[in-house]
Amino acid sequence: MSKTRITVATVGHMPADFNRQKIKEWESSKVEIVDEIESYSLTCDSDDLGWAPCFM
């Protein structure tokens, strides 16, 4: 059975000790991480429940 290919992305501010390389090097018999880890920031009203409309 072939591995499931996934792309990883971060949303918001990551901790200072967040290690992208450790995630890229992670090995599994079921999952393969592909592509670079993209980062997305939350820029408008992300501190309450109404943040989603800023993406529409």
mmJSON file of the N, C-alpha and C atoms, coordinates in Angstrom:
{"data_MODEL":{"atom_site":{
"group_PDB":["ATOM","ATOM","ATOM","ATOM","ATOM","ATOM","ATOM","ATOM","ATOM","ATOM","ATOM","ATOM","ATOM","ATOM","ATOM","ATOM","ATOM","ATOM","ATOM","ATOM","ATOM","ATOM","ATOM","ATOM","ATOM","ATOM","ATOM","ATOM","ATOM","ATOM","ATOM","ATOM","ATOM","ATOM","ATOM","ATOM","ATOM","ATOM","ATOM","ATOM","ATOM","ATOM","ATOM","ATOM","ATOM","ATOM","ATOM","ATOM","ATOM","ATOM","ATOM","ATOM","ATOM","ATOM","ATOM","ATOM","ATOM","ATOM","ATOM","ATOM","ATOM","ATOM","ATOM","ATOM","ATOM","ATOM","ATOM","ATOM","ATOM","ATOM","ATOM","ATOM","ATOM","ATOM","ATOM","ATOM","ATOM","ATOM","ATOM","ATOM","ATOM","ATOM","ATOM","ATOM","ATOM","ATOM","ATOM","ATOM","ATOM","ATOM","ATOM","ATOM","ATOM","ATOM","ATOM","ATOM","ATOM","ATOM","ATOM","ATOM","ATOM","ATOM","ATOM","ATOM","ATOM","ATOM","ATOM","ATOM","ATOM","ATOM","ATOM","ATOM","ATOM","ATOM","ATOM","ATOM","ATOM","ATOM","ATOM","ATOM","ATOM","ATOM","ATOM","ATOM","ATOM","ATOM","ATOM","ATOM","ATOM","ATOM","ATOM","ATOM","ATOM","ATOM","ATOM","ATOM","ATOM","ATOM","ATOM","ATOM","ATOM","ATOM","ATOM","ATOM","ATOM","ATOM","ATOM","ATOM","ATOM","ATOM","ATOM","ATOM","ATOM","ATOM","ATOM","ATOM","ATOM","ATOM","ATOM","ATOM","ATOM","ATOM","ATOM","ATOM","ATOM","ATOM","ATOM","ATOM"],
"id":[1,2,3,4,5,6,7,8,9,10,11,12,13,14,15,16,17,18,19,20,21,22,23,24,25,26,27,28,29,30,31,32,33,34,35,36,37,38,39,40,41,42,43,44,45,46,47,48,49,50,51,52,53,54,55,56,57,58,59,60,61,62,63,64,65,66,67,68,69,70,71,72,73,74,75,76,77,78,79,80,81,82,83,84,85,86,87,88,89,90,91,92,93,94,95,96,97,98,99,100,101,102,103,104,105,106,107,108,109,110,111,112,113,114,115,116,117,118,119,120,121,122,123,124,125,126,127,128,129,130,131,132,133,134,135,136,137,138,139,140,141,142,143,144,145,146,147,148,149,150,151,152,153,154,155,156,157,158,159,160,161,162,163,164,165,166,167,168],
"type_symbol":["N","C","C","N","C","C","N","C","C","N","C","C","N","C","C","N","C","C","N","C","C","N","C","C","N","C","C","N","C","C","N","C","C","N","C","C","N","C","C","N","C","C","N","C","C","N","C","C","N","C","C","N","C","C","N","C","C","N","C","C","N","C","C","N","C","C","N","C","C","N","C","C","N","C","C","N","C","C","N","C","C","N","C","C","N","C","C","N","C","C","N","C","C","N","C","C","N","C","C","N","C","C","N","C","C","N","C","C","N","C","C","N","C","C","N","C","C","N","C","C","N","C","C","N","C","C","N","C","C","N","C","C","N","C","C","N","C","C","N","C","C","N","C","C","N","C","C","N","C","C","N","C","C","N","C","C","N","C","C","N","C","C","N","C","C","N","C","C"],
"label_atom_id":["N","CA","C","N","CA","C","N","CA","C","N","CA","C","N","CA","C","N","CA","C","N","CA","C","N","CA","C","N","CA","C","N","CA","C","N","CA","C","N","CA","C","N","CA","C","N","CA","C","N","CA","C","N","CA","C","N","CA","C","N","CA","C","N","CA","C","N","CA","C","N","CA","C","N","CA","C","N","CA","C","N","CA","C","N","CA","C","N","CA","C","N","CA","C","N","CA","C","N","CA","C","N","CA","C","N","CA","C","N","CA","C","N","CA","C","N","CA","C","N","CA","C","N","CA","C","N","CA","C","N","CA","C","N","CA","C","N","CA","C","N","CA","C","N","CA","C","N","CA","C","N","CA","C","N","CA","C","N","CA","C","N","CA","C","N","CA","C","N","CA","C","N","CA","C","N","CA","C","N","CA","C","N","CA","C","N","CA","C","N","CA","C","N","CA","C"],
"label_alt_id":[null,null,null,null,null,null,null,null,null,null,null,null,null,null,null,null,null,null,null,null,null,null,null,null,null,null,null,null,null,null,null,null,null,null,null,null,null,null,null,null,null,null,null,null,null,null,null,null,null,null,null,null,null,null,null,null,null,null,null,null,null,null,null,null,null,null,null,null,null,null,null,null,null,null,null,null,null,null,null,null,null,null,null,null,null,null,null,null,null,null,null,null,null,null,null,null,null,null,null,null,null,null,null,null,null,null,null,null,null,null,null,null,null,null,null,null,null,null,null,null,null,null,null,null,null,null,null,null,null,null,null,null,null,null,null,null,null,null,null,null,null,null,null,null,null,null,null,null,null,null,null,null,null,null,null,null,null,null,null,null,null,null,null,null,null,null,null,null],
"label_comp_id":["MET","MET","MET","SER","SER","SER","LYS","LYS","LYS","THR","THR","THR","ARG","ARG","ARG","ILE","ILE","ILE","THR","THR","THR","VAL","VAL","VAL","ALA","ALA","ALA","THR","THR","THR","VAL","VAL","VAL","GLY","GLY","GLY","HIS","HIS","HIS","MET","MET","MET","PRO","PRO","PRO","ALA","ALA","ALA","ASP","ASP","ASP","PHE","PHE","PHE","ASN","ASN","ASN","ARG","ARG","ARG","GLN","GLN","GLN","LYS","LYS","LYS","ILE","ILE","ILE","LYS","LYS","LYS","GLU","GLU","GLU","TRP","TRP","TRP","GLU","GLU","GLU","SER","SER","SER","SER","SER","SER","LYS","LYS","LYS","VAL","VAL","VAL","GLU","GLU","GLU","ILE","ILE","ILE","VAL","VAL","VAL","ASP","ASP","ASP","GLU","GLU","GLU","ILE","ILE","ILE","GLU","GLU","GLU","SER","SER","SER","TYR","TYR","TYR","SER","SER","SER","LEU","LEU","LEU","THR","THR","THR","CYS","CYS","CYS","ASP","ASP","ASP","SER","SER","SER","ASP","ASP","ASP","ASP","ASP","ASP","LEU","LEU","LEU","GLY","GLY","GLY","TRP","TRP","TRP","ALA","ALA","ALA","PRO","PRO","PRO","CYS","CYS","CYS","PHE","PHE","PHE","MET","MET","MET"],
"label_asym_id":["A","A","A","A","A","A","A","A","A","A","A","A","A","A","A","A","A","A","A","A","A","A","A","A","A","A","A","A","A","A","A","A","A","A","A","A","A","A","A","A","A","A","A","A","A","A","A","A","A","A","A","A","A","A","A","A","A","A","A","A","A","A","A","A","A","A","A","A","A","A","A","A","A","A","A","A","A","A","A","A","A","A","A","A","A","A","A","A","A","A","A","A","A","A","A","A","A","A","A","A","A","A","A","A","A","A","A","A","A","A","A","A","A","A","A","A","A","A","A","A","A","A","A","A","A","A","A","A","A","A","A","A","A","A","A","A","A","A","A","A","A","A","A","A","A","A","A","A","A","A","A","A","A","A","A","A","A","A","A","A","A","A","A","A","A","A","A","A"],
"label_entity_id":["1","1","1","1","1","1","1","1","1","1","1","1","1","1","1","1","1","1","1","1","1","1","1","1","1","1","1","1","1","1","1","1","1","1","1","1","1","1","1","1","1","1","1","1","1","1","1","1","1","1","1","1","1","1","1","1","1","1","1","1","1","1","1","1","1","1","1","1","1","1","1","1","1","1","1","1","1","1","1","1","1","1","1","1","1","1","1","1","1","1","1","1","1","1","1","1","1","1","1","1","1","1","1","1","1","1","1","1","1","1","1","1","1","1","1","1","1","1","1","1","1","1","1","1","1","1","1","1","1","1","1","1","1","1","1","1","1","1","1","1","1","1","1","1","1","1","1","1","1","1","1","1","1","1","1","1","1","1","1","1","1","1","1","1","1","1","1","1"],
"label_seq_id":[1,1,1,2,2,2,3,3,3,4,4,4,5,5,5,6,6,6,7,7,7,8,8,8,9,9,9,10,10,10,11,11,11,12,12,12,13,13,13,14,14,14,15,15,15,16,16,16,17,17,17,18,18,18,19,19,19,20,20,20,21,21,21,22,22,22,23,23,23,24,24,24,25,25,25,26,26,26,27,27,27,28,28,28,29,29,29,30,30,30,31,31,31,32,32,32,33,33,33,34,34,34,35,35,35,36,36,36,37,37,37,38,38,38,39,39,39,40,40,40,41,41,41,42,42,42,43,43,43,44,44,44,45,45,45,46,46,46,47,47,47,48,48,48,49,49,49,50,50,50,51,51,51,52,52,52,53,53,53,54,54,54,55,55,55,56,56,56],
"pdbx_PDB_ins_code":[null,null,null,null,null,null,null,null,null,null,null,null,null,null,null,null,null,null,null,null,null,null,null,null,null,null,null,null,null,null,null,null,null,null,null,null,null,null,null,null,null,null,null,null,null,null,null,null,null,null,null,null,null,null,null,null,null,null,null,null,null,null,null,null,null,null,null,null,null,null,null,null,null,null,null,null,null,null,null,null,null,null,null,null,null,null,null,null,null,null,null,null,null,null,null,null,null,null,null,null,null,null,null,null,null,null,null,null,null,null,null,null,null,null,null,null,null,null,null,null,null,null,null,null,null,null,null,null,null,null,null,null,null,null,null,null,null,null,null,null,null,null,null,null,null,null,null,null,null,null,null,null,null,null,null,null,null,null,null,null,null,null,null,null,null,null,null,null],
"Cartn_x":[0.841,0.0,0.892,0.551,1.374,1.083,2.036,1.899,0.929,0.235,-0.609,0.29,0.156,0.998,0.25,0.915,0.291,1.196,0.576,1.294,0.992,2.015,1.86,1.887,1.028,0.998,0.818,1.368,1.158,0.243,-0.557,-1.451,-1.214,-0.919,-0.655,0.816,1.103,2.49,2.929,4.039,4.589,5.555,5.683,6.641,8.068,8.921,10.31,11.023,10.643,11.319,10.656,9.757,9.119,10.178,10.334,11.411,10.835,10.815,10.303,11.101,12.395,13.256,12.93,12.624,12.275,11.006,10.061,8.829,9.119,9.933,10.259,10.988,11.794,12.585,11.83,10.639,9.846,9.541,9.694,9.462,8.314,7.533,6.381,6.172,5.634,5.325,3.979,3.205,1.872,1.76,2.597,2.449,3.762,3.672,4.834,4.534,5.403,5.236,5.878,5.106,5.594,5.564,6.308,6.377,6.995,7.17,7.688,6.549,6.89,5.884,5.547,4.325,3.864,3.443,3.555,3.129,2.094,1.022,-0.038,-0.281,-0.437,-0.7,-2.168,-2.646,-3.999,-3.874,-4.422,-4.158,-5.339,-6.558,-7.672,-8.625,-8.794,-9.74,-9.584,-8.37,-8.134,-8.244,-8.581,-8.641,-10.046,-11.02,-12.357,-12.964,-14.21,-14.843,-15.178,-15.054,-15.424,-14.285,-13.183,-12.008,-12.168,-12.992,-13.091,-13.485,-14.378,-14.77,-13.632,-12.515,-11.421,-10.787,-11.087,-10.552,-11.506,-12.694,-13.702,-13.646],
"Cartn_y":[-1.172,0.0,1.244,2.224,3.431,4.381,5.235,6.192,7.309,7.822,8.991,10.212,11.039,12.233,13.425,14.163,15.324,16.542,17.701,18.969,19.589,20.097,20.688,22.207,22.866,24.325,24.773,25.929,26.512,27.72,27.965,29.118,29.867,31.152,31.959,31.964,32.38,32.485,31.165,30.642,29.403,29.713,28.785,28.971,29.08,29.717,29.913,28.583,27.528,26.242,25.33,25.868,25.099,24.748,23.467,22.992,22.38,23.165,22.686,21.497,21.529,20.465,19.127,19.147,17.914,17.302,18.152,17.665,17.105,17.813,17.35,16.008,15.752,14.525,13.369,13.635,12.608,11.48,10.258,9.113,8.272,7.787,6.964,5.959,4.821,3.829,4.124,5.056,5.362,6.728,7.696,9.089,9.619,10.407,11.087,12.581,13.383,14.836,15.352,16.076,16.61,18.131,18.735,20.196,20.838,22.13,22.891,23.207,23.489,23.853,25.325,25.586,26.951,27.572,28.89,29.617,30.655,30.701,31.674,32.431,33.74,34.54,34.921,35.128,35.619,37.115,37.905,39.337,40.209,39.711,40.596,39.937,40.573,40.14,38.668,38.199,36.786,36.451,37.433,37.186,36.856,36.674,36.276,35.32,34.976,33.983,34.497,35.805,36.367,36.524,35.781,35.962,35.35,34.337,33.635,34.513,35.487,36.285,37.041,37.249,37.991,37.172,35.878,35.047,34.957,35.473,35.353,36.521],
"Cartn_z":[0.0,0.0,0.0,-0.824,-0.909,0.253,0.528,1.618,1.239,2.23,2.041,2.04,1.015,0.899,1.487,2.387,3.006,2.887,2.907,2.973,4.318,4.986,6.311,6.181,6.952,6.987,8.428,8.751,10.071,9.924,10.946,10.96,12.254,12.15,13.338,13.7,14.912,15.386,16.002,15.534,16.065,17.208,18.162,19.263,18.726,19.489,19.069,18.819,19.537,19.385,18.346,17.544,16.474,15.439,15.147,14.282,13.005,11.937,10.657,10.132,10.318,9.799,10.458,11.738,12.443,11.855,11.495,10.879,9.488,8.701,7.346,7.363,8.395,8.481,9.131,9.66,10.32,9.344,9.795,8.925,9.435,8.502,8.821,7.699,8.039,7.012,6.341,6.896,6.382,5.711,6.135,5.701,5.15,4.074,3.506,3.463,4.066,4.039,2.76,1.962,0.69,0.721,-0.162,-0.286,0.955,0.871,1.999,2.966,4.211,5.201,5.013,4.584,4.366,5.693,5.786,6.979,6.597,7.347,7.125,8.415,8.299,9.485,9.54,10.742,10.948,11.18,10.276,10.349,10.734,10.631,10.97,11.959,13.084,14.117,14.492,14.656,14.939,16.419,17.243,18.68,19.18,18.295,18.738,17.719,17.904,17.033,15.644,15.399,14.12,13.14,13.314,12.455,11.07,10.902,9.624,8.444,8.591,7.411,6.734,7.394,6.759,5.625,5.515,4.449,3.267,3.403,2.33,1.389],
"occupancy":[1.0,1.0,1.0,1.0,1.0,1.0,1.0,1.0,1.0,1.0,1.0,1.0,1.0,1.0,1.0,1.0,1.0,1.0,1.0,1.0,1.0,1.0,1.0,1.0,1.0,1.0,1.0,1.0,1.0,1.0,1.0,1.0,1.0,1.0,1.0,1.0,1.0,1.0,1.0,1.0,1.0,1.0,1.0,1.0,1.0,1.0,1.0,1.0,1.0,1.0,1.0,1.0,1.0,1.0,1.0,1.0,1.0,1.0,1.0,1.0,1.0,1.0,1.0,1.0,1.0,1.0,1.0,1.0,1.0,1.0,1.0,1.0,1.0,1.0,1.0,1.0,1.0,1.0,1.0,1.0,1.0,1.0,1.0,1.0,1.0,1.0,1.0,1.0,1.0,1.0,1.0,1.0,1.0,1.0,1.0,1.0,1.0,1.0,1.0,1.0,1.0,1.0,1.0,1.0,1.0,1.0,1.0,1.0,1.0,1.0,1.0,1.0,1.0,1.0,1.0,1.0,1.0,1.0,1.0,1.0,1.0,1.0,1.0,1.0,1.0,1.0,1.0,1.0,1.0,1.0,1.0,1.0,1.0,1.0,1.0,1.0,1.0,1.0,1.0,1.0,1.0,1.0,1.0,1.0,1.0,1.0,1.0,1.0,1.0,1.0,1.0,1.0,1.0,1.0,1.0,1.0,1.0,1.0,1.0,1.0,1.0,1.0,1.0,1.0,1.0,1.0,1.0,1.0],
"B_iso_or_equiv":[0.0,0.0,0.0,0.0,0.0,0.0,0.0,0.0,0.0,0.0,0.0,0.0,0.0,0.0,0.0,0.0,0.0,0.0,0.0,0.0,0.0,0.0,0.0,0.0,0.0,0.0,0.0,0.0,0.0,0.0,0.0,0.0,0.0,0.0,0.0,0.0,0.0,0.0,0.0,0.0,0.0,0.0,0.0,0.0,0.0,0.0,0.0,0.0,0.0,0.0,0.0,0.0,0.0,0.0,0.0,0.0,0.0,0.0,0.0,0.0,0.0,0.0,0.0,0.0,0.0,0.0,0.0,0.0,0.0,0.0,0.0,0.0,0.0,0.0,0.0,0.0,0.0,0.0,0.0,0.0,0.0,0.0,0.0,0.0,0.0,0.0,0.0,0.0,0.0,0.0,0.0,0.0,0.0,0.0,0.0,0.0,0.0,0.0,0.0,0.0,0.0,0.0,0.0,0.0,0.0,0.0,0.0,0.0,0.0,0.0,0.0,0.0,0.0,0.0,0.0,0.0,0.0,0.0,0.0,0.0,0.0,0.0,0.0,0.0,0.0,0.0,0.0,0.0,0.0,0.0,0.0,0.0,0.0,0.0,0.0,0.0,0.0,0.0,0.0,0.0,0.0,0.0,0.0,0.0,0.0,0.0,0.0,0.0,0.0,0.0,0.0,0.0,0.0,0.0,0.0,0.0,0.0,0.0,0.0,0.0,0.0,0.0,0.0,0.0,0.0,0.0,0.0,0.0],
"pdbx_formal_charge":[null,null,null,null,null,null,null,null,null,null,null,null,null,null,null,null,null,null,null,null,null,null,null,null,null,null,null,null,null,null,null,null,null,null,null,null,null,null,null,null,null,null,null,null,null,null,null,null,null,null,null,null,null,null,null,null,null,null,null,null,null,null,null,null,null,null,null,null,null,null,null,null,null,null,null,null,null,null,null,null,null,null,null,null,null,null,null,null,null,null,null,null,null,null,null,null,null,null,null,null,null,null,null,null,null,null,null,null,null,null,null,null,null,null,null,null,null,null,null,null,null,null,null,null,null,null,null,null,null,null,null,null,null,null,null,null,null,null,null,null,null,null,null,null,null,null,null,null,null,null,null,null,null,null,null,null,null,null,null,null,null,null,null,null,null,null,null,null],
"auth_seq_id":[1,1,1,2,2,2,3,3,3,4,4,4,5,5,5,6,6,6,7,7,7,8,8,8,9,9,9,10,10,10,11,11,11,12,12,12,13,13,13,14,14,14,15,15,15,16,16,16,17,17,17,18,18,18,19,19,19,20,20,20,21,21,21,22,22,22,23,23,23,24,24,24,25,25,25,26,26,26,27,27,27,28,28,28,29,29,29,30,30,30,31,31,31,32,32,32,33,33,33,34,34,34,35,35,35,36,36,36,37,37,37,38,38,38,39,39,39,40,40,40,41,41,41,42,42,42,43,43,43,44,44,44,45,45,45,46,46,46,47,47,47,48,48,48,49,49,49,50,50,50,51,51,51,52,52,52,53,53,53,54,54,54,55,55,55,56,56,56],
"auth_comp_id":["MET","MET","MET","SER","SER","SER","LYS","LYS","LYS","THR","THR","THR","ARG","ARG","ARG","ILE","ILE","ILE","THR","THR","THR","VAL","VAL","VAL","ALA","ALA","ALA","THR","THR","THR","VAL","VAL","VAL","GLY","GLY","GLY","HIS","HIS","HIS","MET","MET","MET","PRO","PRO","PRO","ALA","ALA","ALA","ASP","ASP","ASP","PHE","PHE","PHE","ASN","ASN","ASN","ARG","ARG","ARG","GLN","GLN","GLN","LYS","LYS","LYS","ILE","ILE","ILE","LYS","LYS","LYS","GLU","GLU","GLU","TRP","TRP","TRP","GLU","GLU","GLU","SER","SER","SER","SER","SER","SER","LYS","LYS","LYS","VAL","VAL","VAL","GLU","GLU","GLU","ILE","ILE","ILE","VAL","VAL","VAL","ASP","ASP","ASP","GLU","GLU","GLU","ILE","ILE","ILE","GLU","GLU","GLU","SER","SER","SER","TYR","TYR","TYR","SER","SER","SER","LEU","LEU","LEU","THR","THR","THR","CYS","CYS","CYS","ASP","ASP","ASP","SER","SER","SER","ASP","ASP","ASP","ASP","ASP","ASP","LEU","LEU","LEU","GLY","GLY","GLY","TRP","TRP","TRP","ALA","ALA","ALA","PRO","PRO","PRO","CYS","CYS","CYS","PHE","PHE","PHE","MET","MET","MET"],
"auth_asym_id":["A","A","A","A","A","A","A","A","A","A","A","A","A","A","A","A","A","A","A","A","A","A","A","A","A","A","A","A","A","A","A","A","A","A","A","A","A","A","A","A","A","A","A","A","A","A","A","A","A","A","A","A","A","A","A","A","A","A","A","A","A","A","A","A","A","A","A","A","A","A","A","A","A","A","A","A","A","A","A","A","A","A","A","A","A","A","A","A","A","A","A","A","A","A","A","A","A","A","A","A","A","A","A","A","A","A","A","A","A","A","A","A","A","A","A","A","A","A","A","A","A","A","A","A","A","A","A","A","A","A","A","A","A","A","A","A","A","A","A","A","A","A","A","A","A","A","A","A","A","A","A","A","A","A","A","A","A","A","A","A","A","A","A","A","A","A","A","A"],
"auth_atom_id":["N","CA","C","N","CA","C","N","CA","C","N","CA","C","N","CA","C","N","CA","C","N","CA","C","N","CA","C","N","CA","C","N","CA","C","N","CA","C","N","CA","C","N","CA","C","N","CA","C","N","CA","C","N","CA","C","N","CA","C","N","CA","C","N","CA","C","N","CA","C","N","CA","C","N","CA","C","N","CA","C","N","CA","C","N","CA","C","N","CA","C","N","CA","C","N","CA","C","N","CA","C","N","CA","C","N","CA","C","N","CA","C","N","CA","C","N","CA","C","N","CA","C","N","CA","C","N","CA","C","N","CA","C","N","CA","C","N","CA","C","N","CA","C","N","CA","C","N","CA","C","N","CA","C","N","CA","C","N","CA","C","N","CA","C","N","CA","C","N","CA","C","N","CA","C","N","CA","C","N","CA","C","N","CA","C","N","CA","C","N","CA","C","N","CA","C"],
"pdbx_PDB_model_num":[1,1,1,1,1,1,1,1,1,1,1,1,1,1,1,1,1,1,1,1,1,1,1,1,1,1,1,1,1,1,1,1,1,1,1,1,1,1,1,1,1,1,1,1,1,1,1,1,1,1,1,1,1,1,1,1,1,1,1,1,1,1,1,1,1,1,1,1,1,1,1,1,1,1,1,1,1,1,1,1,1,1,1,1,1,1,1,1,1,1,1,1,1,1,1,1,1,1,1,1,1,1,1,1,1,1,1,1,1,1,1,1,1,1,1,1,1,1,1,1,1,1,1,1,1,1,1,1,1,1,1,1,1,1,1,1,1,1,1,1,1,1,1,1,1,1,1,1,1,1,1,1,1,1,1,1,1,1,1,1,1,1,1,1,1,1,1,1]
}}}
